[in-house]
Amino acid sequence: MRDHYDFSKMKGRKNPYIKYLKQPVTMRLDRDTVDYFKSLAEETGIPYQSLINLYLRDCAAHHRKLKMKWAS
């Protein structure tokens, strides 16, 4: 390797993968929910955070909405 590199002539460019980066968020989940995804993680070998992300991504991709009726 060279001792000195001249970066002054380089042109900067945007990261082409920026749209694929993940955004950190804080969510409060029930223990039962986390335990469920952790058990799935043990079965599949995929980290539970990734499983939650995959599930939510699938819901968003298929425009699934929660069907829930509040008691009146």
CYANA upper distance limits for C-alpha pairs under 8 A (distance plus 0.5 A):
 17 TYR  CA     21 LEU  CA      7.27
 29 LEU  CA     33 THR  CA      7.03
 29 LEU  CA     34 VAL  CA      7.25
 30 ASP  CA     34 VAL  CA      7.02
 31 ARG  CA     35 ASP  CA      6.47
 32 ASP  CA     36 TYR  CA      6.55
 33 THR  CA     37 PHE  CA      6.93
 34 VAL  CA     38 LYS  CA      6.54
 34 VAL  CA     48 TYR  CA      8.44
 35 ASP  CA     39 SER  CA      6.62
 36 TYR  CA     40 LEU  CA      6.88
 37 PHE  CA     41 ALA  CA      6.54
 37 PHE  CA     48 TYR  CA      5.87
 37 PHE  CA     51 LEU  CA      7.36
 37 PHE  CA     52 ILE  CA      7.49
 38 LYS  CA     42 GLU  CA      6.85
 38 LYS  CA     47 PRO  CA      8.16
 38 LYS  CA     48 TYR  CA      5.70
 39 SER  CA     43 GLU  CA      6.95
 40 LEU  CA     44 THR  CA      6.60
 40 LEU  CA     48 TYR  CA      7.75
 41 ALA  CA     45 GLY  CA      5.84
 41 ALA  CA     46 ILE  CA      5.52
 41 ALA  CA     47 PRO  CA      5.91
 41 ALA  CA     48 TYR  CA      5.55
 41 ALA  CA     51 LEU  CA      7.68
 42 GLU  CA     46 ILE  CA      7.84
 46 ILE  CA     50 SER  CA      7.21
 46 ILE  CA     51 LEU  CA      7.23
 47 PRO  CA     51 LEU  CA      6.97
 48 TYR  CA     52 ILE  CA      6.73
 49 GLN  CA     53 ASN  CA      6.71
 50 SER  CA     54 LEU  CA      6.54
 51 LEU  CA     55 TYR  CA      6.62
 52 ILE  CA     56 LEU  CA      6.68
 53 ASN  CA     57 ARG  CA      6.45
 54 LEU  CA     58 ASP  CA      6.61
 55 TYR  CA     59 CYS  CA      6.84
 56 LEU  CA     60 ALA  CA      6.70
 57 ARG  CA     61 ALA  CA      6.52
 58 ASP  CA     62 HIS  CA      6.68
 59 CYS  CA     63 HIS  CA      6.33
 59 CYS  CA     64 ARG  CA      5.48
 59 CYS  CA     65 LYS  CA      8.14
 60 ALA  CA     64 ARG  CA      6.93
